[in-house]
Amino acid sequence: MEFLQIALLALVQGLTEFLPISSSAHLILPSQILGWSDQGLAFDVAVHVGTLAAVVWYFRRDLWQIAEGCLTAGAQRRANEASRLALALVVGSVPAVVVGFCCGDWIELHLRSGYVIAAATIVFGIFLGFADRRRCGQRDLAQLTLMTALLIGVAQAFALIPGTSRSGITMTAALLLGLSRTASARFSFLLSIPIITGAGLLQTLKVLENPGNLSWSVFGWGALLSGVSAYICIKLFLAWIETIGMWPFVVYRIALGLLLLLVL
């Protein structure tokens, strides 16, 4: 891979992993327009490492509080706010894991086309706009119930369809279930940690089966650039989301989906 390809794909992955605009739709455009070949599994692992490092570092204090809260809850045998949030993250992760285990290969075989990505980018973008317009409440994470977390997790399973956007569909569900924009985004980002970790581990095992194709320079640049762009993206998104809302991303998604249909 040339450095330009590494830099562009890593930056795109870092930005689109957490913005509700679909990373799949953005990663297909360079290959279609510039004729680039698939970046390979090792590069996918690298950008997963970068984005995971970014979200863990940004939420390091929250994660530390969750860990302390779980230890305190275990010692006192009584749930607290932090332990309830930890349980909500576990519950919210289960549906995507189950669907991925049962249907992942079928989805990869049948739904990986550019037309599916374009259609999902448009359709789920419209759902995001609908959810933002009819927000049902302003609950924060302290008011998050396990049922709400489970329903958001069920929505997250739809992100296995390329073009859906994991962050987009989880924020859509969270908004419809009464969370504020900021709470929806924060829970979506926290929920990404177990999902990115699991996906990264699976890909790492596949890379280790054939380590001869691994380039450490490609891996390092991919992880660094995706991590930096992801961290900036999270920081700015959470700072601005209550002001700008979701509609700029809705319009962008529809335009991107239509562009994909034209390019394809």
C-alpha positions as CSV (number, residue, x, y, z in Angstrom):
1,M,0.0,0.0,0.0
2,E,1.2,3.5,-0.8
3,F,1.3,6.1,1.9
4,L,-1.5,8.2,0.3
5,Q,-3.8,5.1,0.4
6,I,-2.8,4.3,4.0
7,A,-3.4,7.9,5.1
8,L,-6.7,8.4,3.4
9,L,-8.2,5.1,4.4
10,A,-7.0,5.4,8.0
11,L,-8.3,9.0,8.3
12,V,-11.7,8.0,6.8
13,Q,-12.0,5.0,9.1
14,G,-11.2,7.0,12.1
15,L,-13.7,9.8,11.3
16,T,-16.5,7.5,10.1
17,E,-16.3,5.0,12.9
18,F,-18.0,7.4,15.3
19,L,-19.8,9.8,13.1
20,P,-23.3,8.5,12.1
21,I,-22.4,8.4,8.4
22,S,-21.3,4.8,7.6
23,S,-17.7,3.9,7.3
24,S,-18.5,1.2,4.6
25,A,-20.0,3.8,2.3
26,H,-16.8,5.9,2.6
27,L,-14.4,3.1,2.2
28,I,-16.0,1.9,-1.0
29,L,-15.7,5.2,-2.8
30,P,-11.8,5.3,-3.1
31,S,-11.8,1.8,-4.4
32,Q,-14.4,2.6,-7.0
33,I,-13.0,6.0,-8.1
34,L,-9.3,5.4,-7.7
35,G,-9.2,1.7,-8.5
36,W,-7.5,0.8,-5.3
37,S,-7.5,-2.9,-4.3
38,D,-8.7,-4.2,-1.0
39,Q,-6.5,-2.9,1.8
40,G,-6.2,-6.3,3.5
41,L,-7.0,-7.8,6.8
42,A,-3.9,-6.5,8.6
43,F,-4.8,-2.9,7.8
44,D,-8.3,-3.5,9.1
45,V,-6.8,-4.7,12.4
46,A,-4.6,-1.6,12.5
47,V,-7.5,0.9,12.1
48,H,-9.5,-1.1,14.7
49,V,-6.6,-0.8,17.1
50,G,-6.4,3.0,16.4
51,T,-10.1,3.7,16.9
52,L,-10.3,1.5,20.0
53,A,-7.4,3.3,21.5
54,A,-9.0,6.6,20.8
55,V,-12.4,5.8,22.4
56,V,-10.8,4.2,25.4
57,W,-8.5,7.1,26.0
58,Y,-11.3,9.7,25.6
59,F,-13.5,7.8,28.0
60,R,-10.7,6.7,30.3
61,R,-12.2,8.5,33.4
62,D,-15.6,7.0,32.7
63,L,-14.2,3.6,32.3
64,W,-12.2,3.9,35.5
65,Q,-15.3,5.0,37.4
66,I,-17.2,2.1,35.9
67,A,-14.5,-0.3,37.1
68,E,-14.4,1.2,40.6
69,G,-18.2,1.2,40.7
70,C,-18.3,-2.5,39.8
71,L,-15.8,-3.3,42.5
72,T,-17.7,-1.3,45.1
73,A,-21.0,-2.9,44.1
74,G,-19.5,-6.3,44.4
75,A,-18.1,-5.6,47.8
76,Q,-21.3,-4.0,49.1
77,R,-23.5,-6.5,47.2
78,R,-25.6,-3.6,46.0
79,A,-25.8,-2.1,42.6
80,N,-24.8,1.5,42.0
81,E,-25.0,3.9,39.0
82,A,-21.6,2.7,37.6
83,S,-22.3,-1.0,37.9
84,R,-25.7,-0.5,36.3
85,L,-24.1,1.2,33.3
86,A,-21.6,-1.6,33.0
87,L,-24.4,-4.1,33.0
88,A,-26.2,-2.0,30.4
89,L,-23.1,-2.1,28.1
90,V,-23.0,-5.9,28.4
91,V,-26.7,-6.3,27.7
92,G,-26.4,-3.9,24.8
93,S,-23.5,-5.8,23.2
94,V,-25.2,-9.3,23.3
95,P,-27.6,-8.9,20.3
96,A,-24.8,-7.9,17.8
97,V,-22.6,-10.7,19.0
98,V,-25.4,-13.3,18.6
99,V,-26.4,-12.1,15.2
100,G,-22.8,-11.8,14.1
101,F,-22.0,-15.3,15.2
102,C,-25.2,-16.8,13.5
103,C,-25.4,-14.7,10.4
104,G,-22.1,-13.0,9.9
105,D,-20.9,-15.2,7.1
106,W,-24.2,-14.9,5.2
107,I,-24.2,-11.2,5.5
108,E,-20.6,-11.0,4.2
109,L,-21.5,-13.2,1.3
110,H,-24.9,-11.6,0.2
111,L,-25.0,-8.0,1.5
112,R,-21.5,-6.7,0.8
113,S,-22.5,-5.1,-2.5
114,G,-22.2,-1.4,-3.3
115,Y,-25.9,-1.1,-4.0
116,V,-26.8,-2.5,-0.5
117,I,-24.3,0.0,1.1
118,A,-25.8,2.9,-0.9
119,A,-29.4,1.9,0.0
120,A,-28.6,1.4,3.7
121,T,-26.8,4.7,3.8
122,I,-29.9,6.5,2.5
123,V,-32.6,4.6,4.4
124,F,-31.0,4.5,7.8
125,G,-30.0,8.1,7.3
126,I,-33.7,9.0,6.9
127,F,-34.4,7.0,10.1
128,L,-31.8,9.0,12.0
129,G,-33.5,12.3,10.8
130,F,-36.9,11.0,11.9
131,A,-35.5,10.0,15.3
132,D,-33.8,13.4,15.8
133,R,-37.0,15.3,14.8
134,R,-39.3,13.4,17.2
135,R,-36.9,13.0,20.2
136,C,-39.0,11.5,23.0
137,G,-37.1,12.9,26.0
138,Q,-33.9,14.2,27.5
139,R,-32.9,11.3,29.7
140,D,-29.2,11.0,30.6
141,L,-27.1,7.8,31.2
142,A,-28.1,7.7,34.9
143,Q,-31.7,7.0,33.8
144,L,-30.8,4.3,31.3
145,T,-32.7,1.1,31.9
146,L,-31.6,-2.4,30.9
147,M,-34.6,-2.7,28.6
148,T,-33.5,0.5,26.8
149,A,-29.9,-0.9,26.6
150,L,-31.2,-4.1,25.1
151,L,-33.3,-2.4,22.5
152,I,-30.3,-0.2,21.5
153,G,-28.3,-3.4,21.3
154,V,-30.9,-5.0,19.0
155,A,-30.7,-1.9,16.8
156,Q,-26.9,-2.2,16.8
157,A,-27.2,-5.7,15.3
158,F,-28.5,-4.0,12.1
159,A,-25.1,-2.4,11.8
160,L,-23.9,-5.7,10.4
161,I,-25.6,-4.6,7.2
162,P,-22.9,-2.6,5.4
163,G,-23.9,1.0,5.1
164,T,-26.0,1.1,8.2
165,S,-23.5,2.8,10.5
166,R,-23.1,1.4,14.0
167,S,-23.0,4.8,15.6
168,G,-25.9,6.0,13.5
169,I,-28.3,3.2,14.2
170,T,-27.5,3.1,18.0
171,M,-28.0,6.9,18.2
172,T,-31.3,6.5,16.3
173,A,-32.6,4.0,18.7
174,A,-31.4,5.9,21.8
175,L,-33.1,9.1,20.6
176,L,-36.4,7.2,20.0
177,L,-36.2,5.7,23.4
178,G,-35.9,9.0,25.2
179,L,-32.2,9.7,25.6
180,S,-30.8,13.2,24.9
181,R,-28.5,13.7,22.0
182,T,-25.4,13.8,24.2
183,A,-26.5,10.7,26.2
184,S,-27.3,8.9,23.0
185,A,-23.8,9.6,21.6
186,R,-22.0,8.8,24.8
187,F,-23.7,5.4,25.2
188,S,-23.1,4.7,21.5
189,F,-19.4,5.4,21.9
190,L,-19.1,3.4,25.1
191,L,-21.0,0.5,23.4
192,S,-18.4,0.6,20.6
193,I,-15.6,-0.6,23.0
194,P,-16.7,-4.2,23.4
195,I,-17.8,-4.4,19.7
196,I,-14.5,-3.0,18.3
197,T,-12.5,-5.1,20.7
198,G,-14.3,-8.3,19.7
199,A,-14.1,-7.6,16.0
200,G,-10.4,-6.7,16.3
201,L,-9.6,-9.9,18.1
202,L,-11.3,-12.0,15.5
203,Q,-9.4,-10.2,12.7
204,T,-6.1,-10.5,14.7
205,L,-6.6,-14.3,14.9
206,K,-7.0,-14.5,11.1
207,V,-3.9,-12.3,10.5
208,L,-1.9,-14.6,12.8
209,E,-2.8,-17.6,10.7
210,N,-0.9,-15.9,7.9
211,P,1.5,-13.4,9.4
212,G,3.8,-13.2,6.3
213,N,1.7,-10.5,4.7
214,L,1.9,-8.2,7.8
215,S,3.7,-4.9,7.2
216,W,4.6,-3.2,10.5
217,S,4.9,0.3,8.9
218,V,1.5,0.0,7.3
219,F,0.1,-1.3,10.6
220,G,1.7,1.6,12.6
221,W,0.6,4.4,10.3
222,G,-2.9,2.9,10.0
223,A,-3.3,2.7,13.8
224,L,-1.8,6.1,14.5
225,L,-3.8,8.1,11.9
226,S,-7.1,6.4,12.5
227,G,-6.6,6.8,16.3
228,V,-5.8,10.6,16.1
229,S,-8.7,11.3,13.7
230,A,-11.1,9.2,15.8
231,Y,-10.2,11.0,19.0
232,I,-10.7,14.4,17.4
233,C,-14.0,13.2,15.9
234,I,-15.3,12.1,19.3
235,K,-14.3,15.3,21.0
236,L,-15.8,17.6,18.5
237,F,-19.0,15.6,18.0
238,L,-19.8,15.5,21.7
239,A,-19.0,19.2,22.0
240,W,-21.3,20.2,19.1
241,I,-24.1,17.6,18.9
242,E,-26.6,19.4,21.1
243,T,-26.2,22.5,19.0
244,I,-26.1,21.2,15.4
245,G,-28.3,18.1,15.9
246,M,-28.3,15.1,13.5
247,W,-29.7,16.7,10.4
248,P,-26.3,17.7,8.8
249,F,-25.4,14.1,8.9
250,V,-28.8,13.0,7.5
251,V,-28.4,15.3,4.5
252,Y,-24.8,14.2,4.0
253,R,-25.8,10.5,4.1
254,I,-28.6,10.9,1.5
255,A,-26.2,12.8,-0.8
256,L,-23.5,10.2,-0.3
257,G,-25.9,7.3,-1.0
258,L,-27.0,9.0,-4.2
259,L,-23.4,9.6,-5.2
260,L,-22.6,5.9,-4.6
261,L,-25.5,4.9,-6.8
262,L,-24.2,7.2,-9.6
263,V,-20.7,5.9,-9.3
264,L,-21.7,2.3,-9.2
